[in-house]
Structure formats: C-alpha cells, structure tokens
Amino acid sequence: MNAVFWFTDSLSPESPSQDIATIQRNEKEATKPVYQTGGTTQNREEDLPSKEKSNSIPGDMSFRLSVLKFISIIAVVYIHSYTETIHLKTGDLDLSSFHVTHIIETFIYQHLARFAVPLFYCISGYIFFKKNYTISYYDYFKKKTRSLLFPFLLWNTICIVFTFFLQCVPFSKRFFTTGLISDWNLNDWFNAYIGAYNGGEPFLYPLWFIQILFMVTLIAPLLKDFFIKYPISICVLLIFNVFFLKFECFNFLFFRQLINGLSFFLLGHLLALYQDRIDTFSFCISSGCLFFAMIVLRMVFPVLLNTIPSKLEWLLGVLFVFSLSYFFSNLSLKTKNRLLFLSSFTFVIYLMHENSLTILKKIFYTVLCPFNLPFIPLTIFIVLPFLLSAFLVLFGFLLKKYAPGVYHFLFSP
C-alpha cells in the first residue's frame, strides 16, 4: 500500500492519484521485488534481505480496507455529533426534550455507529498479521513512534495552541464556558497529553485511539507467535472484554482501554484466518440480522441495556460490516475510484473533526434554535457531519495539491 500507514497500517489511504486499475496493474510488481545485481535486474525475492521481502495485501483487499476506514470515520463523526446539552453563555440548551430527534440520534450514536472504533482496531490487526514484519523490534518501535506517537504529540499541541488562540479572541471566547487554558496548572498540562486523570483522554479527545493503539502495537509483536499458535486464546480475550471487563475492579489507568483495543486488534487476525467463511452471503445476512435484532431489543427494552453488554453489539457490527465489504467488489470502477479518493483523507477527517464539530454545533444552535422549530436539532445532527466531512476532504485535497510539504508533515509523518 502506497502511503504511510498510521494506526499501525490500519488507516493509511491509498494515494488519491492511484485508481483501481493502477493498483491492480502494480499488484504483481509489488509481489515481485526488483533486485539489482551486476547491472541486471532480477525478480528474485529469495535474493532480497529478509526485511525487504514483499508481503503486500492484494489490491481488492486493500480497496475493501480503504472503504471500511472511510465508513468508520464517518460513523465516528456522527458519534461525536451527538449531544444532549449545548452549553452556551446564554444558558444550557437541552436537546433531549426533542423526543423524536433524541430517539433517532440515540439509534445512530449509541447503537448503529458503535462498530467504528472496534473496526479500526480490527483493520490494524488484520494488516499486522497479514504483513510479515521481519525488521528488528527496535526498528519496528521507531516506525510506530514516527507513525503514531509523533502525530499524537503534534496534533495535541496544535489543538491546544489553536484553542488558546480562540479563547483570547473576544468573539470566540464566549463559546468557551469552562477550562480556560490560561488557568491551567502543571497537572492540567500533564493531563492534556497523558489523560491519566481524565479517563485516558488527551486534550484532543479522538487522539485517545492513537494513544491506546500505540501501546497495543508495541505489545502485539511480543505476543504474535502465541496468538498465531493458539487462536482460541483470542476468543477467550474477547469474551473477557465483552462480559467481564466492565467490572469496577478492572478500572485503573489505561487497563480497560488497552484490553479492549488489544482484543479487537487480535480479532483482525481471526477475520484474516477465517475470511473465506466470513466473505459469504449467508454470513453477511446472519450477522446483519443479529446485529439489528440486538439494536432493536436494547432500544425497545431499556432493561436489556444492563443485561446485554454493548460490546456484544459492537462485535456483531464489526462482523457484519466486514462481511458486507466483500460485496464492494461489485461496484463499478468509477465508484471504486471515487471511494478510494475519499478514503485517502480519512486521517484528515479523524484529526480535525472533533473541535470543528464542537464549534460549529454551538454556532448553528445559537443561530437557529431561537426559531424554536422542532426539526432543527435533527437536521443539524444529520447534515452537519456530512457537510463537515465533505469540507475536510476538500481541505485535504487542496492542501495536498498546493502545499504538499505541509500536508505530508501534518498528515503523513
């Protein structure tokens, strides 16, 4: 795959300039590394140093993963678009009073879109187990530091500086009701990066995923051989995560987030191992029916919210969406190329949507809610994530076209 793999190779986009035809044309060449010797060129993989041997993912699967990344990030934007209360200087606006809006938002936010983050972990694990890393652990650590830790520190700092600037401007300062950066003490600064005192959340909230994934990817090579030899242990870890990790005795530091991330990361190995069974019409239908039946049961009977673990719903969602992606191969070439183009800006949307959503929601509700129209909250919830995602794709495209150096520094470390 052509771009820098961030999220442990999970969300790295194919270059927008590469269409499906180019990927398929180059796929054979990718599996036949060129080796120069004595002025001649040989396609002999066995002559290459082990760390240079090819283990690329086939073009069709690369396309599927790219589309899954884009679908997942759109789902994440909708999750973050949900809010029950908007805090304004003029007072709090309770959005749960709009009952129909609240039901639809809950269906999307609390149920339908919740597969997104676990699926990101699965994509990471799928690629990790498919790619035969033969570099040393030290080189692997440097690679993950560059692709995960560096953007984490960079974008958290950018967000803090940008927020501080907004809090200094009289017009935008009124949208910040608490937590002025100028009032921070040493613990606040520590928490802004580590998140140890705030449920494991850094200042730029979505970066918690990179934070946990960085830990997972450092652990994964040490346990890889064990989980390959005993795949049943992945099922045991998933059961523990789904049914037992919720107990309070496991709520310390990053343990819950780490086990949750590791278990879904390892699920990616099972998806690769049993892909022939998953990529079937019958599995897609059965997993989809179970997924939506679970959603309906937990929405209609609130008592089941505590009885049926939400992570079981996430797991079914991951299996359904992954299986459904098999049928993306039936799309037209033109549609595939468009989806590849959109997916190439997944990281841009991921990094920039959260604070943008927060500011835009406050502006939209401040301007529109005085009209007291019942459909406004639902309209904002449905339309705003779509408009913001489209704008961020356009922003990423223009930045990459006219300032490629800046783009690659910010989004392709």
Summary of the structure (lengths in Angstrom):
residues: 413
radius of gyration: 22.4
end to end distance: 15.5
largest distance: 77.9
contacts: 1243
relative contact order: 0.14
helix: 73%
strand: 3%
